[in-house]
Amino acid sequence: MTAKGGATPSPGGAGGAAAGNGRLFTVGLVTAWYSSNIGVLLLNKYLLSNYGFKYPIFLTMCHMSACALLSYAAIAWLRVVPMQLVRSRVQLAKIAALSLVFCGSVVSGNVSLRYLPVSFNQAVGATTPFFTAVFAYIMTVKRESWVTYLTLVPVVTGVIIASGVSY
């Protein structure tokens, strides 16, 4: 029984099936994202290091163009999420700044793949949550819970250990 006296739905009922489908969908999305992330990383490494492709900025432009086209198709035609309009110049400026920073990040990552092993590239990327927490504190003067900082210690320690291995 619920607090208002109604019956609690059984786990095997319609609510349980919907929750199971939602979890399965989420697991599928995470798996697809993770797999495609690894695939893109390895393909970039192959193109930039092994194959001798010398244009990481062009490669980034191809990534961004494909992402924009596929995102538009998913929004406009497949209606995965509703279309949203930019409401002000301030919002447009914030979106443009975020886009430039993200593009710079992808260009830097692609350039680094030409010179670094994928494992080291990923190890350095694993420090992102730590630096995000530190810079968020510096910029907003708002602290995360101590548990957040505590959970970042093993990540940073692992990166330090992994970085000590000669590549």
N, C-alpha and C positions, 0 to 999 in steps of 0.2 A: 504494500500500500504506500502511496505517496503521502506527503504532508497534508494535502488537501483531501485525502480520503479516496482518491482515484486509484485504480489498479496500476501497478507497475508493469510495463510491457516486458514480456519474457524475452530472454536473450535470443531465442530461436525464432521469434516472431518477425513481423515485417520490419520493425525498427532495427533488429539485429542484422537482418539481411542487408538493409541499406547501409548500416555502419560498416559491415564487412566489405561491401562493394566500394565504399568510400576509402577504406584502408587499402584495398587492392589497387584502386586507382592511384592513390598517393604513392604506394610502393612502386607502381609502374612508372609514374612520373619521375620519381627520384632515381630509379634505375636507368631510365632513358637519359636523364640529365647527366648522371655520373658517367655512363657509357659514352655519350657523345662528347663530354668534356675530355675524357681520356683519349678518345679517337682523334679529336681536334688537336690535342697536345702532341700526340705521337706523329700525326701527319705533318704538323708544323715543323717538328724536329726533323723529320725525314726530309721535307722540302728544303729547309734552311741549312741543314748540316750535311746530310748524306747525298742529297740530290744536287746540291750546289746552287739552289735558288737564292739570288742575292738581293731580293727586294722585299724586306720585311714590312715596309710601309704599304707597298702595293698589296701584299698578302692581307694586311689588316683592313685595307679598303675593301677587298673582296669579302672578307668576313662581315664587315659592317653593312655592306650593301645587301648581302644575302640575308642577314639578320633583319634589316629593315623591310625587305620585300616579303619575307616569310611571316614576319610579325604583322604586316599589313594584311596579308592574305588570311591569317588566323583571326584577325579582328574584324575585317570588313566582310569576308566571304564565309568563313566558318563560324563566326560570331562566338568565339571562345570567351571573350570578355566584351563588354560594351565599349563602343567608340567614345573617346573622351576628347574634348576640345580644350585648347590652351585658353585660359580665361583672362590673362593679363600679360603685360610686358614683363612684369617682375617674375611671373611663373615661367615665361619663355626664357628669360635670362638665367634662371636657376636650372632649367632643363638643359640649356646650352652649355652652362658651366659643367654640369654633371657629365654631359656627353663628351666634352673635351677631355675631362679628367679620365673618364673610362677609356676613351680612344687612346690617350697617352699611355694608360696602363697596358692596354693590349699591344700597342706598338713596342713598348719596353719589354714586355714578356716575349714577344716574337723575336726581337733583336737578341735578347738574352739566350734564347734557344740555339742561336747560331754558335754561341761560345761556351755554353754550360750544358752539362748532362741534365736530362729531364728530371732525374731523382733530386739533384741539387736545386733545380728550379722549383720543384714542388716543396722541398724542405723549406726554402726561403718563403714561399707563399704560405706555408703553414703558420708563419709568425704574424700573419695579417690580423687575427683576432686580438693578439697582444697589443700591437701598435694601434689598432682601432680603439681599444679601451684607454690606452695612454693618451692618445691625441683627443679623444672625446672628453677626457677629464681636463686636459689643458684648455680646450676650446670652450667647453660649457661649464667647467668647474662643478660638474656633477659626478659624484662617484658611483660606481657600480657596487654591488654587494661584495663583501670580502670573498664570498664563495666564487664569484666570477674570476677575480684575480687569482685565487688559489688554483682554480682549474686550468689557468693558463700557464702556470709554472711547469708542469710536465711537458707541455707542448714546446715551450721555449727551450727547456732542457734537452728534449729530444732533438731539436733542430741544432743546438750547439754541439751535441754529440755527433750527429750526422754530418755536420759541417767539418768536424775534425778529421773525417776520413778523407784521404787524398783522392781527388778526382782527376 
